[in-house]
Amino acid sequence: MMSVNTRGTYLTSKACIPHLKKSKIAHILNLSPPLNLNPLWFKQHCAYTIAKYGMSMCVLGMAEEFKGEIAVNALWPKTAIHTAAMDMLGGSGIESQCRKVDIIADAAYSILKKPKSFTGNFIIDENILKEEGIKDFDVYAIKPGHPLLPDFFLDEYPDTITKKMESHGAGTQLKEEQQPPSKPPSGAVKETFKIVKASLNEDLVKATQAVYQFELSGEDGGTWFLDLKNKGGNAGYGEPSDQADVVMNMSTDDFVKMFSGKLKPTMAFMSGKLKIKGNMALAIKLEKLMTQMQAKL
């Protein structure tokens, strides 16, 4: 990752700079994210984050060093883009939550046609296309109308994930200022499962074929299950009779919000509120059930 991303970007730029200086429309465009020091984006994939941020730091440094000669910018997608890598990481069905590569191509064209004075920017594909007058983004979706998976490094909850930089000796400390989560109404999880259980049927079980286990923290928490694999389905408190295909960890408050439609599962997952172990494709299937439940919850 370091060789391809950070070192590859630096050395390729170095080799091209003498030639770019001779051009009237010289431009370097890196596919790298805005620099975001939220620790969430370092946890569990520290090496990848360092490698991509190295590319972003090349943008910062080179844009300043070659100002007036070469434009240097970064482009990053707002949502997941359907690639072979996404198929490998997300499994079957992940493409429905992705956009086509076309949106990156169109955004890149919008950047590269700008003058050299447009430099040192970290651009999100959707944002620059909106500036170009694009209003219908369904044309870029693999499955128009389906919820999209947000990409890495973009905080979807800026009001609740606020970072404050404070001097501390020779270094810097990150502090997260968040409001403490409010407690869910007493028995809210139990009531949710009651409604879910009443809505189960053989067609739903046949279409899903998965057992979900929920490890919930907080009031009304503990282990709960949703069996959408056996007979007409079942749901309730305790461990499922069969081994779970998907195990989800979250707070009871966020669980209730998720099933009632106030918190999207993809947003909960990307913001760290929801942790998933097991088959990701089957986890995505649960979203369809939640959509059906929202009118009743």
N, C-alpha and C positions, 0 to 999 in steps of 0.2 A: 504493500500500500504506500509506503514512504517513497519507494523507487518510482512508482508510476505517478502518484499524485503530486507530492511536494517536489521531489527532486526532478521528476520528469517535466513539470511545469516550469521550474526555474531554468533548467538547462535548455529546454526548447526555446524559451523566451530569449535567453542569452545568445543562442545561435542565430536567432532571427532578427534581433534588434538592429545590427548594422544594416541590414537590408530594409527593415521597416523605416529607419530614419530617412531613407531616400524617397519614401512614398508620401504622397499628399493625403492619403486616406488610411494611414497606418493605424491598425487596431489589434489589440490582444483581448480575447474574450475567454475567461476561465469559467468552467462550470463548477462553481464553488459557492458556499452559503455565506450569508451575513455572519459576522463574528458575534456569537451569542454565548456569554459566559454563564448561562444557567447550567449548574452542575448536572442537571438531567441529561444533557447532551454529551457528557463525558462518561457517565455511568454506563457500564456494560459494553461500550464500544469506544473506549478511550483511544485506541490506535487509529481507528477510522476517523474520529473527530480531529485528532492531531493532523492526520494526513490531509484532510479537506481544508482545515483552517490554515495549513501551510500555504495552500493555493490562494486562500483569501488574503493572507499577509503579503503574498507576491503582488496582488492587486494594489494593496495600500502603498507598498514601497515603490513599485514601478510606476504607478500613476503619478506619484509626486516627483520621482526622479526624471521621468521623461515627459513632463507636462509641456504641452505645446508641440511636441514631436510625435508622440505615440499615445493614443487613447488606450487605457487599460481598465477594463470593467469585469464584473462577475455577474453571472446569471444563475438563478436557482429556481426550481419549480415550487409552486405553492402546494401542489398535490403530488401524490405518487404518479410516476410515469410508467406505463406498461413496457417492460423490457424483459429479457431472458432472466436477468437477476431477480426481478420481482416475482417471476414464476417460480424460481428456485426457493426464494426466501418465504414467500407468502403461500405457496401451494395452489391447488386447484381453486378456481373461483376468484382469486385475488384481482384478476384483470377488470372485473366489474367495478372496482373501487379506484381505478386508475384512469388517467388521461392518455391520449395518443402522443407520440413523440412530435407530432405536428405542431403542438403548442410551443415547444422549445425552439423548433425551426423558425416559426413566425416571430417569436420574441427575439431570437438572435438576429434575424434580418432587421428588425426595428432598431436594434442597438447599432449594428454595423453600418447602417446608412446615416447615422448621426455624425456630426463633425468631430474633429479631434479634441475640441474643447469639452466634449462630454466624456469625462474620465473620472476614475476613482469611485464609481458607483457600484452598489450591490443591489441588483435588480431582481425582482420577483416576476416571473413570466406573466402572470395574470395582470399584475399592476401596470406593466408597460403596454400591454395590449389594450387595456381599458383606456389608457391615454391615447392610443391610436384610434379609439372609437369602437372597438369590438365590444358588443353587448351580449351576444349569444355564445356562451362557452360550452353549451351542450354539444356543439359540433366537434369539440375536442375530446369528449368523453367516450370511453369504450362502450359504456352502457348509459346513455343519456337518462338523467333523472335519478340515478342511483347515488347514494352518499359516497363522497370521495375521501380517500385516506390522505390526511395532511402529510407533507414531507417532513423530514428531520430538520432540526435546528430552528424551526419557526414556532414561537410560543403562541398558542391559540387563545390563551387566557391572560392577556397582558395586565388586567386589573388585579388578578389574584396571584400572578407569578411576577412579583416586582423585585428587582435586584438592586441592592444598594452597595456601592463600593466605598469602603472605609479604609483609611490608612492604619496599618498595624505594624509598627516597627519598620523593617525594611521591605515587608511584603504587603499583600492586599488580601483582605478577607471578604468573602461573599456572604451576605446575609439575605435570607428570604423573608420578606414581609408579607405574611398571609393572615387573613382573618381565620380564627379557629372555626372548623366546620361546625355548623349547627346540628344539634341532635335531631334525629328523625322522630316523628311522632311515635309514641309507644305502640308496638305491635304492627308497625307499617310493613315490615318485611313479611310477617306472617300473613297479613291481609293481601299483600302482593302475590304471594305464592298460592293463596286461596283462590284468587281470581284466575291466575295462570292455570292452576289445576282444573278449574271448572271449564276452561276453554280448550283443553286438550281433546284430540280425536285421532282416530286411526290414520286418516289422511295426512295429518300433520306429522305424526310419528313416521309414517312411511316416507315422507318427503325429506325428513331431517336425519333420522338414523344416527343419533348421538346421545350420549349421556353427559350432562354438565354438572359439575360440583362447584359450589360457591363457598369460599372461606371468607366470612364476613366479620369485620371487627366493629366494635362499638355495641350500643344497646340493641337488643334483639338479634345479636350476631350469632356466631358459631358456624357449624357446617350445615349447608342446605343443598338440595339436589333437584335436578330437573331431568327426568328420564324420558327421552324422545326416541327410544330405540325398541322398547318392549311393549307388546300388546297395544293398549290404547293410551299409553303414557302415564306418568305419575310425577308428582312433585311434592316436596315437603321438607321437614327438618330431619337432619341426620345424613349419614352417608348412603349413597345409592347401592342397590343390590349388585349391580355390575360395576366393573372398573370404569371410572370416568374417562371419557375421551378428551375432555377439556376441563381444566381446573382454573377458576378465576378467583383472584384475591382483591378485595376492595372493602371500603367502609359500607356500613348499612345505609348511611345517608346517600352515598353516591349510587348504591344499588337501586334504591327506590327511585332516584332521579333518572337513572338510566332506563328502567323499565317504563317509567311514565313519560318518557320522551323529553325530559328537561336536560338530559346529558347524553350526547351521542357516544356510543361505544368506542368509535374510532378516536374521538377527542379524548375520552377518558383514558384510553390506552396510550396515546401519544404524549399526554401530559403526566403520565405516571400514576394516575389515580386508579387504574386498572392494570393488574398484572395477569398475564395469561400463560399457562403451561399446557402443552398438548397440541392437538391438531388445529392450526390457525384457520384452515378452510372451514372446519366445523364451527369454530368460534364465530366466523363471519355469518354463517347460516342463522345464528341466534338473533341477528339483527332483524330478520324478516319476522320472526315471532314477536319481537318487541314492538314492531310497527303495528301488528295486529292487536296487541294488547293495549296500546296507548289510549284507545277510545274508551276502554273499560276501567283504566286505572286512574 
